Amino acid sequence: PVSGARGGAKSGSTAFIKKIAKAAPEILSGQLTEKEFLICAEKYLGKGYKEVSKGRFLSKDGLRQVRYGLHEVRNKVHHAHFEAYDKVGGKVVENARVLLTH
């Protein structure tokens, strides 16, 4: 599940991870409970997603990402990001920020 470890990035993928770390403007996209967020994140990412770095989850096709790391958890405003890439290894073209409640 998104809330736990799903294995780290494999060696040799560092360049790929750096390449996809580009960002788009954040669009405030509503509010979810933590439970709702976990369900939505798994649906958004689909089967076969993996944690490519701590708190960063990438879909199997490399086009969708969820970010829920220390920054999102420890921030004054508890939140997460649902992001989409224009192509594998491309740039983030959608960045939906959702607020999380307990």
C-alpha positions in Angstrom: 0.0 0.0 0.0 1.0 3.6 -0.5 1.3 4.1 3.3 4.1 1.5 3.6 7.3 0.5 1.9 6.9 -1.0 -1.5 10.6 -1.4 -2.2 13.0 1.4 -3.2 14.3 2.4 -6.5 16.6 -0.1 -8.2 20.2 0.7 -8.7 20.8 2.3 -12.1 17.5 4.2 -12.0 18.9 7.4 -10.3 19.2 9.3 -13.5 15.6 8.4 -14.4 14.3 9.5 -11.0 16.2 12.8 -11.3 14.8 13.4 -14.8 11.1 13.0 -13.7 11.5 15.3 -10.7 10.3 18.3 -12.6 7.3 20.2 -11.3 4.1 21.9 -12.5 2.1 24.6 -10.6 0.0 23.1 -7.7 -3.8 23.2 -8.1 -5.7 22.9 -4.8 -8.0 20.0 -5.5 -10.1 19.5 -2.4 -9.9 17.6 0.8 -9.9 13.9 1.8 -9.5 11.9 5.0 -6.3 9.8 5.2 -8.3 6.7 4.5 -10.0 8.2 1.4 -6.5 9.4 0.2 -5.0 5.9 0.4 -7.9 4.4 -1.5 -7.8 7.2 -4.2 -4.0 7.0 -4.5 -4.0 3.2 -5.1 -6.8 3.6 -7.7 -5.0 6.5 -9.4 -1.6 4.7 -9.6 -3.1 1.3 -10.6 -1.7 -2.1 -10.3 2.1 -2.5 -10.3 3.0 0.9 -9.0 6.2 1.2 -7.0 7.8 3.5 -4.5 10.7 5.1 -6.5 11.9 7.2 -3.5 10.7 7.7 0.0 7.2 9.0 -0.2 7.1 9.1 -4.0 5.0 6.5 -5.8 5.0 6.0 -9.6 2.5 4.1 -11.7 3.7 1.1 -13.7 3.4 3.1 -17.0 5.5 6.0 -15.5 2.8 8.6 -16.3 1.2 9.1 -12.9 2.8 9.9 -9.5 1.6 10.4 -5.9 3.8 12.3 -3.5 3.2 11.8 0.2 6.5 12.1 2.0 7.9 13.9 5.1 7.3 17.3 3.7 3.6 16.6 3.0 3.1 15.0 6.4 5.1 17.4 8.6 4.0 20.6 6.8 1.6 22.9 8.7 -1.0 21.9 6.1 -1.1 18.1 5.9 -1.4 17.3 2.2 -0.5 15.0 -0.7 0.0 15.4 -4.5 -1.5 13.5 -7.4 0.6 14.3 -10.5 0.7 13.4 -14.2 3.6 13.4 -16.7 3.4 14.4 -20.3 5.4 11.3 -21.2 7.6 8.8 -19.5 10.7 10.6 -18.1 9.0 13.9 -19.1 7.7 16.8 -17.1 4.9 17.1 -14.6 1.9 18.7 -16.4 -0.7 18.2 -13.7 -0.1 18.6 -9.9 -3.3 18.3 -7.9 -2.7 19.1 -4.2 -5.3 17.6 -1.8 -5.6 18.5 1.9 -5.8 15.6 4.3 -7.7 15.3 7.5 -7.6 12.7 10.2 
